[in-house]
Amino acid sequence: MNKLVIGVMAVVGFVGRLQAHDTWVQTNTNVIRSGDAVYVDLMLGNHGNEHRDFKLASKTTLDGVILKVNAPNGKSFDLKDRLSDVGYTPKEGFWSGRFAATDPGLYMVEHSRDSIVNHGSPARSIRSGKTFFVVSKSLDKVPDDNPGFDKALGHPLEIVPEASTVTPMGPDVPIRVKVLFRGEPLKDARVSFIPRGATLSEGLDANFERKTNENGRCFFIPKEGNYYLVVVHHKTDEKGTDYESTAYSATLTVFVPEVCPCCGE
């Protein structure tokens, strides 16, 4: 094999590693009335602009996928068997499932997957994602206090909200998070708060990205209503019998309404 071929293979492998996809979950709304339903979507993408976009890229397989809804009463509901394929081809679209809820309170959608990928060299990819929605007895007056948003699930890399991402939520309401790696705060992690439709600038985007402090904390103040994809990555040289490195990613999807459902402002 000549040097040119080897060089091309190395570049392809390097680009492949840069383009590893992330997964996230989102709902069609963040507040529903008791007895109504939400649609939970499982997305795959966010590999452009150094993992800093809000675009779909292919569709994840369901092998090894965990997707469930954690209710305020402590019960968990598996959504994997409720998912339907909304794409025409195996690599198009995304997965979507319907979930009806009656008990008022905050619901957490949880997703995770641990797999081996190979884009030039085998690597272990450990992903997690979450989002939240609130069930209210009335949509005219949504309770402001809906606890449970700060519960850590124990994912290897995890984004934990330190303030509710649903109530209250609207423009100028801070999205406060803590990043945990193996249960401990992760310092100097780059956290991207990506509005759907926005393109982040090269390097650290001062408008949409923050670095965590020594306690793993950072915050972002959205200025307009939109979906926001919160993303953090962490790479290590951890090796196993069938992989040469390990890449962790965690996502949190936040729906910011133009008008806060609690106070109407």
Buried (B, 14 or more C-beta within 10 A) or exposed (E): EEEEEEEEEEEEBEEBBEEBBBBBBBBBEBBBBBEBEBBBBBBBBBBBBBBBBBBBBBBBEBEEBEBBBBBBEEEEBEBBEBBEBEEEEEEEBBBBBEBEBEEBBBBBBBBBBBBEBEBBEBBBBBBBBBBBBBBBEEEEEBBEEBEBBEEEEEBBBBBBBBBBBBBBBBBEBEBBBBBBBEEEBBBEBBBBBBBBEBEBEEEEBEEBBBEBEEEBBBBBEBEEBBBBBBBBBBEEEBEEEEBEBBBBBBBBBBBBBEEBBBEEE
